[in-house]
Structure formats: C-alpha cells, structure tokens
Amino acid sequence: MLYKNAEVFIEGRFQKADIEVTDGRFQAVYPALTTDKTENSIDCTGKYMIPGFIELHSHGCIGYDFTTTDTEGIEKMCEFYGKNGVTSILATTMTIDYEIYKKAMLHIKETMNTQKKGSRIIGINMEGPFLGADKKGAHDERYLMPIDEEKYLELNELSGDNVRIIDLDPKLSGSMDFIRKYSKSKVISLAHTSCDYDLAAQAIEAGATHITHLFNAMNGLHHRQPGLVGAVSDFDVHAEMICDGIHIHPAVIRLMYKACSDKIILISDSMSAAGLEDGIYELGGQKVYVKNGKATLEDGTIAGSTTTVYKAFKNVIQYGIPVEQAILSATLIPATAIHAEKEIGSISAGKRADFIIMDQNYNIEKVYKDGEVL
C-alpha cells in the first residue's frame, strides 16, 4: 500500500513524502508526488503521519489491570491502547501478593503469545516489589521486598524472559550488585526512592539507565540536595514523566524539556480507571477513588493516572513544547530506552509499519500496526 502526500515525521521533522508499506513494514520513503496514484494508494493530503506511540509504563485501563486480570482482560486493554495511538506497550506490573504476581506474569506471557488485536505487548515493566517503603506511593507496603535475586529470576522465567524494565530503589541492600549483574540484559530503572544525588550517580555508573516517573515518588529538586532529579541532566539516562496536569506542573515540564529534551519519555502510568468515568476502582489490589479524573488511595496518595500517552502528547503541546519534541518523547526516545529502535519508533524503511494518521489539530484519525488498521 502507498500512502501519498502526507506530512510525514521523518528524522525529527515533518516533510511531504509518499510511504510504501509491504508485508507489515515500511518498504520505502519517496519524495511527495514522485509516485503514481494506483488502486493500492491512499491520498493523505492535509494529514500528518507520525510513528505509533510507545507506552513504557501503564498498569491498566477500562476496568482492567495487568497485575490482576486474565488474558481476556489484557486483550481488551490492548484494543483500548491501540485506539489511542499506542502500537507497542510494556505491560506494567504492581507490587502485590507474590502468588498473584506469578499469575500475572503467566497471563501476560500467554497474551503475548496469542494476541492479534490492538497494541502489541513487547515486554513487561516490573514496577515492584523492590521499592523503598518511604517512597512507596500507591504500592502496598505489605508486599514490598528487599532485593531478591531468586524471586526476580522466578518471575522473569514465568514471563518467558519478557521482563524489559526492572524498577528498584538503589537504597536497598544488594542493589548495586543486582544492577551491575542484570543491567547487561535488562533496563534498570531507579524508582520509588529517597536516594540522594551521590547514590543515584553510583547506581547509574553501575548500569542503571532509566528513571521511573520523574518527580513522583522521589525527593524534589533542592539547590543543595539535587537528589535523583538532579542526576538526570548529568548522566546518560532516560526519564519518564506523567504529563496529565496532575502529577507535574506544566512549568516544571517546560523546565525539563529545556534542560534535557532528548531524555524525556511520555508515559501515562494509567490504572484501571483510564477510559472510564469517576468512581471506585482497584490498583494492585487496593481501592482507588477517582474524582475529576484524579486517582487517589483512601489516604489521598496519588495512585497512578487516568490519562493516556495520547492525552499526554496533546497536553505537552498545549504547555508549549514543540510538537516535534512531543512526538519524539512518545516514539523514538522510548524505543531507544528499551533498545527497540531498530524495529519501532520511527518511520524508516525496514521497520515495522506502526503509524498514526492525524488531522491538522493532531486528532487521531487512524492507527496502523504492522500496516493494518487497529
């Protein structure tokens, strides 16, 4: 199929081009109006074509949760993600009873092996149980654990070796040895921690390359105690941000883009209420109360979000971030963070044909995965 005369996002900028898709992959990129119109071509004049969004951190949506639902629920979630522009996703787990955690890994693996519709699950973001109790956020303290290599290995084996990100608190005993060992094959993300700048630097030098939901569940930036936030601009790491208008003030989002735009990844950190109305839901087995789109535990602790990467993308544009940078933060940068950029994340010959057709106001019109409409 040939997609003609779109404004295509290629190598960090929009340019008029004709895109050929064959057997689920981008076959070729041609200058606009240099190819002939055929019965196998689609006129995209006046439309934007951008890569499909890549979601690295979402716990759930439409009433389901990756940690507690079965394969049928996960498949329904993937259809929702797909309709909202996400073509690839990491199923993100949550601290919970260990036996339930093991079942979650099996369900995610089974879905990965059989799913056809919706967003493609490309792995697991293992958020918990190796997190700090002092910055636990919405994670259930009863099920937090010290670094336990045997339990990690068991969970990863049950997942079919599909864990791609391991979140941990570098303050936990044994964390540095764990980082040095497993950063060779997995992405280690520093998360839910009150660590200071020096410890963050030590963990990054040991092999950590990722920061989980920057500013949230960590100490804030202080001019004499920069902490984990202050380490982001100094080191070669990627940093997730929840840009839902609740977790981080727009001025801080603008500040981070000015400081290190090439490191920022848009995530939703969504829970089961995403795509639904206000009400009472669950996250990791705990009750979550959603009012005016804000999700909290009974004590008022923020418990994930009800947003999507698509909404976050439109939010940051509204906050004044250039659209080109917003696109990169939802596509190529997350792909690069998990070493998947050779397959996904940009419109380039040979890569998977995952893309979104948008109107001039960046509203989604169609989403394609492997060249097929979702």
Backbone torsions as a table, in degrees:
resi	resn	phi	psi	omega
1	MET	NA	141.2	-180.0
2	LEU	-114.0	125.3	178.4
3	TYR	-104.0	112.8	-167.7
4	LYS	-104.0	138.4	165.5
5	ASN	65.4	28.1	174.9
6	ALA	-82.1	160.5	166.8
7	GLU	-86.3	101.9	-170.4
8	VAL	-100.8	135.4	178.7
9	PHE	-84.6	105.2	-176.8
10	ILE	-130.0	126.3	176.6
11	GLU	51.7	45.3	171.4
12	GLY	86.2	4.6	178.7
13	ARG	-151.0	161.4	177.1
14	PHE	-85.6	138.5	173.8
15	GLN	-150.4	144.5	178.4
16	LYS	-67.1	129.9	-177.5
17	ALA	-156.3	161.1	170.3
18	ASP	-108.5	130.9	-175.1
19	ILE	-115.7	124.5	177.6
20	GLU	-100.4	129.8	179.2
21	VAL	-119.4	127.3	179.4
22	THR	-137.5	131.3	176.9
23	ASP	51.9	41.9	173.6
24	GLY	79.5	7.3	-179.6
25	ARG	-132.1	156.4	173.8
26	PHE	-69.4	119.5	-177.8
27	GLN	-88.3	-43.5	-177.1
28	ALA	-159.9	155.0	174.5
29	VAL	-119.5	122.0	-177.9
30	TYR	-116.1	150.9	170.1
31	PRO	-58.5	143.1	-177.3
32	ALA	-58.5	145.0	174.5
33	LEU	67.8	18.2	176.9
34	THR	-104.7	-3.3	178.1
35	THR	-113.1	153.8	-178.7
36	ASP	-82.5	144.5	175.3
37	LYS	-74.9	132.6	179.6
38	THR	-133.5	177.8	177.7
39	GLU	-68.5	-15.4	177.2
40	ASN	-104.2	36.1	177.3
41	SER	-128.5	152.4	179.2
42	ILE	-123.5	127.0	179.6
43	ASP	-80.0	118.1	-179.3
44	CYS	-111.7	24.9	179.0
45	THR	-56.1	131.6	179.4
46	GLY	81.1	5.6	-178.9
47	LYS	-112.8	152.1	171.0
48	TYR	-95.5	142.6	171.2
49	MET	-121.7	120.5	179.4
50	ILE	-127.8	161.9	176.7
51	PRO	-62.8	155.0	175.1
52	GLY	-63.6	146.1	178.8
53	PHE	-68.2	149.2	177.0
54	ILE	-120.7	116.5	-176.4
55	GLU	-102.3	114.2	-179.1
56	LEU	-93.8	-10.4	-172.1
57	HIS	-151.0	91.6	173.7
58	SER	-144.2	130.3	-179.6
59	HIS	-89.2	-25.8	-177.2
60	GLY	174.5	-177.7	-179.9
61	CYS	-172.3	170.6	175.6
62	ILE	38.7	39.4	175.0
63	GLY	90.3	3.9	-178.0
64	TYR	-122.4	159.8	-176.0
65	ASP	-139.6	129.9	-179.5
66	PHE	-55.4	-30.1	-174.5
67	THR	-80.7	-23.8	-172.4
68	THR	-123.5	-7.8	-176.7
69	THR	-96.3	171.9	179.1
70	ASP	-98.1	-175.0	-176.0
71	THR	-62.5	-36.1	179.5
72	GLU	-62.4	-43.2	178.1
73	GLY	-65.0	-40.5	179.6
74	ILE	-63.1	-40.0	178.7
75	GLU	-63.3	-38.7	177.7
76	LYS	-65.9	-39.3	176.7
77	MET	-59.9	-44.2	-178.2
78	CYS	-62.4	-33.8	176.3
79	GLU	-65.4	-40.0	177.7
80	PHE	-64.3	-47.7	179.2
81	TYR	-57.6	-44.1	-178.6
82	GLY	-60.0	-43.1	179.6
83	LYS	-64.8	-21.6	178.7
84	ASN	-100.3	22.4	170.2
85	GLY	91.3	-5.5	-178.5
86	VAL	-84.4	116.1	179.0
87	THR	-99.1	-22.2	175.8
88	SER	-136.2	141.0	-175.6
89	ILE	-145.9	146.6	167.1
90	LEU	-96.3	119.0	174.1
91	ALA	-66.2	121.6	-173.0
92	THR	-105.7	124.3	-177.8
93	THR	-90.6	178.5	-173.0
94	MET	-142.4	149.2	175.3
95	THR	-59.1	126.5	-176.2
96	ILE	-160.7	173.8	175.4
97	ASP	-48.5	134.9	-171.2
98	TYR	-60.1	-37.2	179.9
99	GLU	-66.1	-37.2	176.0
100	ILE	-67.4	-38.5	178.8
101	TYR	-58.8	-43.8	-179.2
102	LYS	-62.2	-41.1	178.2
103	LYS	-64.2	-37.7	179.0
104	ALA	-60.2	-43.1	179.5
105	MET	-61.6	-40.7	178.5
106	LEU	-65.3	-42.9	-179.1
107	HIS	-64.7	-41.2	179.8
108	ILE	-65.8	-44.1	178.4
109	LYS	-59.3	-45.7	-179.1
110	GLU	-60.9	-42.0	179.5
111	THR	-64.9	-41.7	178.7
112	MET	-59.3	-33.7	-177.2
113	ASN	-79.0	-18.8	-171.9
114	THR	-123.0	-18.6	-171.0
115	GLN	-66.6	146.9	177.1
116	LYS	-128.2	-34.6	-175.4
117	LYS	-91.6	153.6	170.4
118	GLY	75.2	-164.1	-178.8
119	SER	-60.0	143.5	179.8
120	ARG	-85.1	121.1	174.3
121	ILE	-78.2	119.6	-176.8
122	ILE	-109.1	9.5	178.4
123	GLY	153.8	-168.5	-175.3
124	ILE	-126.4	135.6	169.2
125	ASN	-99.9	109.5	-173.8
126	MET	-90.5	85.2	179.2
127	GLU	-92.4	102.2	-173.7
128	GLY	99.6	151.1	14.5
129	PRO	-100.4	8.4	-172.9
130	PHE	-89.5	61.1	-174.7
131	LEU	-122.8	162.2	-178.0
132	GLY	-82.3	132.4	-178.8
133	ALA	-65.1	-30.2	-177.7
134	ASP	-73.4	-15.3	176.6
135	LYS	-131.6	42.4	-172.7
136	LYS	-70.5	-21.9	-176.8
137	GLY	59.9	-126.4	-178.5
138	ALA	-92.5	7.1	178.0
139	HIS	-77.3	139.1	-176.9
140	ASP	-74.7	113.7	-175.0
141	GLU	-59.3	-27.6	-179.1
142	ARG	-60.2	-27.1	-173.3
143	TYR	-110.5	3.8	173.5
144	LEU	-65.9	148.3	-177.2
145	MET	-133.4	154.8	166.5
146	PRO	-68.9	167.9	176.8
147	ILE	-56.6	123.4	-177.1
148	ASP	-134.2	100.0	-175.2
149	GLU	-62.6	-39.3	-178.8
150	GLU	-64.0	-41.9	179.4
151	LYS	-68.1	-39.4	176.0
152	TYR	-59.5	-46.6	-178.4
153	LEU	-61.9	-38.3	178.4
154	GLU	-65.4	-46.5	-179.9
155	LEU	-62.7	-42.7	-180.0
156	ASN	-65.4	-38.6	177.7
157	GLU	-64.1	-43.7	178.3
158	LEU	-61.3	-30.9	-179.7
159	SER	-78.7	-5.9	-175.0
160	GLY	79.4	30.0	-176.2
161	ASP	59.1	39.6	-178.5
162	ASN	-102.6	3.0	174.2
163	VAL	-67.7	126.0	179.2
164	ARG	-111.9	-31.0	176.8
165	ILE	-124.7	131.9	173.2
166	ILE	-113.8	117.7	178.4
167	ASP	-91.3	136.2	177.8
168	LEU	-155.3	160.1	175.8
169	ASP	-93.3	118.2	-178.3
170	PRO	-67.5	-8.9	176.9
171	LYS	-78.0	-17.0	-178.1
172	LEU	-70.0	143.6	179.8
173	SER	-59.9	133.5	178.7
174	GLY	86.4	0.4	-174.8
175	SER	-65.6	-39.1	-176.6
176	MET	-65.9	-42.7	177.3
177	ASP	-63.1	-40.6	179.3
178	PHE	-62.6	-44.9	-180.0
179	ILE	-61.5	-47.3	-178.8
180	ARG	-59.4	-38.3	-176.2
181	LYS	-75.9	-46.8	-169.9
182	TYR	-96.9	-9.8	176.1
183	SER	-70.3	-11.3	177.2
184	LYS	-71.5	-25.3	-177.2
185	SER	-124.5	-14.8	-178.5
186	LYS	-129.6	161.9	173.2
187	VAL	-87.8	123.0	177.7
188	ILE	-97.6	124.9	-178.8
189	SER	-114.7	130.0	178.1
190	LEU	-81.5	128.3	-167.1
191	ALA	-152.0	150.7	172.4
192	HIS	44.4	64.3	-173.0
193	THR	-144.9	148.7	173.0
194	SER	-105.3	23.4	-177.2
195	CYS	-61.3	152.7	177.5
196	ASP	-90.2	178.7	-176.7
197	TYR	-59.1	-45.1	-176.0
198	ASP	-62.8	-41.3	179.1
199	LEU	-69.4	-38.1	175.9
200	ALA	-59.8	-44.0	179.0
201	ALA	-62.3	-40.3	178.7
202	GLN	-62.8	-42.5	-179.9
203	ALA	-66.5	-38.8	179.3
204	ILE	-68.0	-41.5	177.6
205	GLU	-65.2	-26.8	177.3
206	ALA	-76.0	-19.5	176.7
207	GLY	138.5	-4.3	176.7
208	ALA	-67.9	138.2	-176.2
209	THR	-131.3	9.6	-169.3
210	HIS	-144.7	147.8	176.4
211	ILE	-124.0	126.6	-179.0
212	THR	-81.2	133.6	-179.0
213	HIS	22.7	77.8	-178.4
214	LEU	-49.7	136.7	-178.8
215	PHE	83.4	-23.7	-177.6
216	ASN	-101.4	136.9	-177.6
217	ALA	60.9	40.9	174.3
218	MET	-158.3	167.3	177.2
219	ASN	-68.4	145.9	177.7
220	GLY	-74.0	167.8	179.0
221	LEU	-73.2	126.3	176.1
222	HIS	-127.6	143.2	-173.2
223	HIS	-65.4	-20.3	174.7
224	ARG	-107.3	-12.6	178.8
225	GLN	-134.3	78.9	-172.9
226	PRO	-66.2	-25.1	175.5
227	GLY	61.4	-159.5	-179.0
228	LEU	-64.7	-37.1	179.1
229	VAL	-59.3	-43.4	-178.0
230	GLY	-67.7	-19.0	-179.2
231	ALA	-79.9	-18.8	-173.2
232	VAL	-60.0	-46.1	-175.9
233	SER	-76.0	-16.6	-177.2
234	ASP	-89.2	-18.9	-171.9
235	PHE	-128.7	165.0	-178.7
236	ASP	-83.9	80.7	179.8
237	VAL	-134.7	162.2	170.8
238	HIS	-107.9	149.0	-176.1
239	ALA	-132.3	124.8	175.7
240	GLU	-77.2	147.0	171.5
241	MET	-137.7	138.2	176.9
242	ILE	-96.0	102.4	-174.4
243	CYS	-102.5	65.5	-177.3
244	ASP	-105.3	4.1	-177.6
245	GLY	82.3	0.9	-179.6
246	ILE	-118.1	-47.5	-173.4
247	HIS	-74.3	-34.3	-176.2
248	ILE	-140.4	135.2	178.1
249	HIS	-67.1	141.5	179.8
250	PRO	-54.0	-34.3	179.6
251	ALA	-64.3	-35.7	178.5
252	VAL	-71.2	-37.0	176.0
253	ILE	-61.8	-44.5	177.9
254	ARG	-62.2	-40.5	179.3
255	LEU	-59.1	-46.6	-177.9
256	MET	-67.3	-36.7	177.4
257	TYR	-66.2	-35.9	177.3
258	LYS	-69.3	-33.2	-177.1
259	ALA	-79.5	-41.0	-173.0
260	CYS	-158.7	63.2	-175.4
261	SER	-62.2	-27.4	-177.4
262	ASP	-76.9	-0.3	-178.3
263	LYS	-111.6	-9.9	-170.3
264	ILE	-84.7	132.0	177.9
265	ILE	-119.4	126.5	175.8
266	LEU	-80.7	126.7	174.6
267	ILE	-128.9	165.5	174.6
268	SER	-98.2	-36.2	-168.3
269	ASP	50.5	36.7	-174.3
270	SER	-73.8	153.1	173.4
271	MET	-116.8	-171.0	-167.5
272	SER	-62.1	-17.1	-178.5
273	ALA	-80.1	-11.3	179.5
274	ALA	-58.4	129.6	-178.8
275	GLY	87.7	1.0	-178.7
276	LEU	-125.0	177.9	-179.1
277	GLU	-83.0	171.6	172.7
278	ASP	-56.7	152.1	179.8
279	GLY	161.8	-161.3	179.8
280	ILE	-109.3	127.3	-176.6
281	TYR	-132.8	-168.8	177.9
282	GLU	-130.9	149.4	172.0
283	LEU	-141.6	114.8	-178.7
284	GLY	58.6	33.0	178.4
285	GLY	84.8	-1.0	179.0
286	GLN	-104.6	146.7	177.6
287	LYS	-70.2	136.0	177.7
288	VAL	-125.7	133.8	-178.0
289	TYR	-106.0	122.8	-178.4
290	VAL	-109.9	120.9	178.4
291	LYS	-135.4	126.4	-177.0
292	ASN	54.1	35.1	177.1
293	GLY	81.6	-3.5	179.7
294	LYS	-96.6	125.9	-177.3
295	ALA	-100.8	125.8	179.6
296	THR	-139.6	156.1	168.4
297	LEU	-75.2	175.4	-178.0
298	GLU	-60.2	-30.9	-178.9
299	ASP	-85.1	4.0	178.0
300	GLY	95.6	-6.1	178.1
301	THR	-63.2	130.4	176.7
302	ILE	-61.0	133.4	-174.7
303	ALA	-124.8	75.5	-177.7
304	GLY	73.2	-165.0	-178.4
305	SER	-131.0	175.2	173.7
306	THR	-117.2	19.4	-176.0
307	THR	-94.1	-174.3	173.1
308	THR	-134.1	164.0	174.9
309	VAL	-60.6	-36.6	178.1
310	TYR	-59.5	-46.8	178.0
311	LYS	-65.0	-39.9	178.4
312	ALA	-62.3	-40.7	177.2
313	PHE	-58.0	-47.4	-179.9
314	LYS	-70.2	-33.5	178.3
315	ASN	-61.7	-49.3	-175.1
316	VAL	-66.9	-31.3	173.8
317	ILE	-62.5	-43.2	178.2
318	GLN	-63.3	-31.7	179.5
319	TYR	-75.8	-7.5	177.9
320	GLY	107.2	5.9	177.3
321	ILE	-77.6	132.4	178.5
322	PRO	-55.0	139.5	-176.1
323	VAL	-59.6	-34.6	179.4
324	GLU	-61.5	-39.8	179.5
325	GLN	-72.0	-36.6	176.9
326	ALA	-61.1	-40.8	178.7
327	ILE	-63.0	-47.6	-179.7
328	LEU	-59.0	-37.8	-178.6
329	SER	-68.5	-18.0	180.0
330	ALA	-108.6	1.0	-174.7
331	THR	-134.8	-83.4	-172.5
332	LEU	-69.1	-38.8	-178.3
333	ILE	-65.0	-48.1	175.4
334	PRO	-62.6	-35.6	177.0
335	ALA	-61.1	-43.5	179.9
336	THR	-66.0	-37.2	-178.1
337	ALA	-60.0	-32.1	-179.3
338	ILE	-109.3	18.3	174.8
339	HIS	60.4	39.3	179.9
340	ALA	-114.5	10.9	-171.6
341	GLU	-69.5	-15.0	176.8
342	LYS	-76.7	-17.7	-178.0
343	GLU	-108.1	-38.0	-172.4
344	ILE	-139.2	169.8	172.3
345	GLY	106.5	-13.9	178.7
346	SER	-155.5	162.5	178.7
347	ILE	-93.8	103.5	-174.2
348	SER	-154.2	143.3	-178.0
349	ALA	-55.4	130.4	178.4
350	GLY	100.3	-21.6	-179.3
351	LYS	-83.3	163.6	176.4
352	ARG	-58.3	138.7	-178.7
353	ALA	-83.2	70.7	176.1
354	ASP	-104.8	115.9	-177.4
355	PHE	-157.1	164.9	-179.0
356	ILE	-123.4	135.0	170.5
357	ILE	-99.2	124.9	-177.8
358	MET	-123.8	156.2	172.9
359	ASP	-84.1	-174.5	-175.0
360	GLN	-69.0	-13.6	176.9
361	ASN	-102.8	14.8	178.8
362	TYR	64.0	30.2	171.0
363	ASN	-86.7	135.6	-179.2
364	ILE	-69.0	129.7	173.3
365	GLU	-105.6	-45.6	176.8
366	LYS	-146.3	148.5	177.3
367	VAL	-122.5	132.6	-179.4
368	TYR	-119.6	135.1	172.1
369	LYS	-124.4	126.5	-175.7
370	ASP	52.6	35.8	176.3
371	GLY	78.9	2.4	-179.3
372	GLU	-112.0	141.3	-179.8
373	VAL	-68.7	132.7	176.1
374	LEU	-86.1	NA	NA
